[in-house]
């Protein structure tokens, strides 16, 4: 039997968010999200046919963008 130190060194893993979840989080439409991916460099990851997002990446990206007029 292996000895353990009793300390958990695991790093929490951020879950993937869907387009719908990002829409709700940012208060914008699906079309806006797709436009931002294509034209404004919004951080998104293509997994098969789906776009997935890391909330921390989206929040960091949103902080660098000016508010729409």
ChimeraX commands (.cxc) that place a marker at each C-alpha (Angstrom):
marker #1 position 0.00,0.00,0.00 radius 0.5
marker #1 position 1.36,3.39,-0.97 radius 0.5
marker #1 position 1.77,6.07,1.65 radius 0.5
marker #1 position -0.10,9.33,1.14 radius 0.5
marker #1 position 0.59,12.70,2.62 radius 0.5
marker #1 position -3.09,13.50,3.09 radius 0.5
marker #1 position -2.71,16.66,1.02 radius 0.5
marker #1 position -4.79,17.08,-2.12 radius 0.5
marker #1 position -2.69,18.77,-4.78 radius 0.5
marker #1 position -5.31,18.65,-7.52 radius 0.5
marker #1 position -6.01,21.85,-9.40 radius 0.5
marker #1 position -9.68,22.69,-9.98 radius 0.5
marker #1 position -10.55,22.27,-13.63 radius 0.5
marker #1 position -12.67,24.97,-15.23 radius 0.5
marker #1 position -15.63,23.52,-17.09 radius 0.5
marker #1 position -16.55,24.36,-20.66 radius 0.5
marker #1 position -19.46,26.77,-21.20 radius 0.5
marker #1 position -21.89,26.64,-24.11 radius 0.5
marker #1 position -22.92,29.47,-26.45 radius 0.5
marker #1 position -26.22,29.73,-24.56 radius 0.5
marker #1 position -24.45,30.07,-21.21 radius 0.5
marker #1 position -22.14,32.77,-22.59 radius 0.5
marker #1 position -25.15,34.63,-24.06 radius 0.5
marker #1 position -26.78,34.71,-20.63 radius 0.5
marker #1 position -23.52,35.63,-18.89 radius 0.5
marker #1 position -22.86,38.60,-21.20 radius 0.5
marker #1 position -26.50,39.53,-21.92 radius 0.5
marker #1 position -26.18,39.30,-25.70 radius 0.5
marker #1 position -27.67,37.20,-28.51 radius 0.5
marker #1 position -26.23,34.10,-30.20 radius 0.5
marker #1 position -25.66,36.15,-33.37 radius 0.5
marker #1 position -23.56,38.63,-31.39 radius 0.5
marker #1 position -21.44,35.82,-29.94 radius 0.5
marker #1 position -20.79,34.36,-33.40 radius 0.5
marker #1 position -19.95,37.85,-34.74 radius 0.5
marker #1 position -17.50,38.42,-31.89 radius 0.5
marker #1 position -15.83,35.06,-32.51 radius 0.5
marker #1 position -15.40,35.84,-36.22 radius 0.5
marker #1 position -14.54,39.52,-36.09 radius 0.5
marker #1 position -13.38,40.57,-32.64 radius 0.5
marker #1 position -11.24,37.67,-31.55 radius 0.5
marker #1 position -13.48,36.37,-28.79 radius 0.5
marker #1 position -11.75,33.34,-27.23 radius 0.5
marker #1 position -13.67,30.24,-28.28 radius 0.5
marker #1 position -12.74,26.64,-28.90 radius 0.5
marker #1 position -14.28,24.50,-31.61 radius 0.5
marker #1 position -15.04,21.02,-30.30 radius 0.5
marker #1 position -16.53,19.05,-33.16 radius 0.5
marker #1 position -19.40,21.17,-34.46 radius 0.5
marker #1 position -19.82,23.09,-31.20 radius 0.5
marker #1 position -18.25,26.26,-29.87 radius 0.5
marker #1 position -17.17,26.01,-26.24 radius 0.5
marker #1 position -15.79,28.68,-23.93 radius 0.5
marker #1 position -13.79,29.03,-20.74 radius 0.5
marker #1 position -15.55,31.66,-18.65 radius 0.5
marker #1 position -12.25,33.04,-17.34 radius 0.5
marker #1 position -11.00,33.61,-20.92 radius 0.5
marker #1 position -14.26,35.29,-21.97 radius 0.5
marker #1 position -14.24,37.57,-18.90 radius 0.5
marker #1 position -10.60,38.56,-19.49 radius 0.5
marker #1 position -11.36,39.26,-23.17 radius 0.5
marker #1 position -14.48,41.30,-22.29 radius 0.5
marker #1 position -12.50,43.49,-19.86 radius 0.5
marker #1 position -10.22,44.57,-22.73 radius 0.5
marker #1 position -13.08,45.62,-25.02 radius 0.5
marker #1 position -14.71,49.07,-24.88 radius 0.5
marker #1 position -18.39,49.27,-23.98 radius 0.5
marker #1 position -20.67,49.56,-27.05 radius 0.5
marker #1 position -22.13,53.03,-27.59 radius 0.5
marker link #1:1,2 radius 0.2
marker link #1:2,3 radius 0.2
marker link #1:3,4 radius 0.2
marker link #1:4,5 radius 0.2
marker link #1:5,6 radius 0.2
marker link #1:6,7 radius 0.2
marker link #1:7,8 radius 0.2
marker link #1:8,9 radius 0.2
marker link #1:9,10 radius 0.2
marker link #1:10,11 radius 0.2
marker link #1:11,12 radius 0.2
marker link #1:12,13 radius 0.2
marker link #1:13,14 radius 0.2
marker link #1:14,15 radius 0.2
marker link #1:15,16 radius 0.2
marker link #1:16,17 radius 0.2
marker link #1:17,18 radius 0.2
marker link #1:18,19 radius 0.2
marker link #1:19,20 radius 0.2
marker link #1:20,21 radius 0.2
marker link #1:21,22 radius 0.2
marker link #1:22,23 radius 0.2
marker link #1:23,24 radius 0.2
marker link #1:24,25 radius 0.2
marker link #1:25,26 radius 0.2
marker link #1:26,27 radius 0.2
marker link #1:27,28 radius 0.2
marker link #1:28,29 radius 0.2
marker link #1:29,30 radius 0.2
marker link #1:30,31 radius 0.2
marker link #1:31,32 radius 0.2
marker link #1:32,33 radius 0.2
marker link #1:33,34 radius 0.2
marker link #1:34,35 radius 0.2
marker link #1:35,36 radius 0.2
marker link #1:36,37 radius 0.2
marker link #1:37,38 radius 0.2
marker link #1:38,39 radius 0.2
marker link #1:39,40 radius 0.2
marker link #1:40,41 radius 0.2
marker link #1:41,42 radius 0.2
marker link #1:42,43 radius 0.2
marker link #1:43,44 radius 0.2
marker link #1:44,45 radius 0.2
marker link #1:45,46 radius 0.2
marker link #1:46,47 radius 0.2
marker link #1:47,48 radius 0.2
marker link #1:48,49 radius 0.2
marker link #1:49,50 radius 0.2
marker link #1:50,51 radius 0.2
marker link #1:51,52 radius 0.2
marker link #1:52,53 radius 0.2
marker link #1:53,54 radius 0.2
marker link #1:54,55 radius 0.2
marker link #1:55,56 radius 0.2
marker link #1:56,57 radius 0.2
marker link #1:57,58 radius 0.2
marker link #1:58,59 radius 0.2
marker link #1:59,60 radius 0.2
marker link #1:60,61 radius 0.2
marker link #1:61,62 radius 0.2
marker link #1:62,63 radius 0.2
marker link #1:63,64 radius 0.2
marker link #1:64,65 radius 0.2
marker link #1:65,66 radius 0.2
marker link #1:66,67 radius 0.2
marker link #1:67,68 radius 0.2
marker link #1:68,69 radius 0.2
view
